[in-house]
Amino acid sequence: MIDLHGFGDQLLQGAVITLELALSSLFVGLILGLLGASAKLSSIRVLRWIANGYTTIIRGIPELLTVLIIYFGATSVLMAIASVFGYDEYIEVGAFAAGVTALGLTFGAYATEVFRGALQSIPKGQHEAAIALGMGPVRKFYRIILPQVWRIALPGLGNLFLVLLKDTALVSVVGLDDIMRKANIAVSSTKQAFLFYLVAAFMYLALTIISMAFVSYMEKRASRGLTRG
């Protein structure tokens, strides 16, 4: 039995925070990815410029810098806005909120390209058939386009989520009590760096294996109707 010197529960709590951060960032990133892909394929030039600028900037900046910029920059921006209304107290953006924003922006930038490719792969006949059936743009998207886009994009999104799961470790630098920070605290207290970093590595690996199994299940479920057809 491995002696974790009483830090076992702390590491498990860190795993819960890590998973919550990853899932919250995934939710934000999926929304941004769909919006970004739609904007890139829009006939409105301004929307295409905004989407291209978003993906270029976010993908060109290291994730760690994005986390730091969001964490420290959001505080400055909020305080500047609050000062306009006469509020002079210090406003601090929480590490979790900053992490979700930074990782969500990053995931969304890469997901934009995945969704864009999936949207472009939908045959034009599908759009024409939906219009012929009298479907409006919103109903056509949710009933016809989105299910096919989801099936096509799922493998790429699954790979992006695995990267996102490991990137959560970066948020520990701004004080989030995730697996990495809990491991660092344990190392500082016990001086057993190899033990606790190895345990942290196995915890990330376990989360990755579970995520891979879930993504594989979702891929099979999404393609089940296509196989039967």
PyMOL commands that set and color helices and strands:
alter all, ss='L'
color gray80, all
select helices_A, chain A and resi 8-40+45-60+63-84+95-120+124-132+137-174+179-190+193-228
alter helices_A, ss='H'
color red, helices_A
deselect
rebuild
show_as cartoon
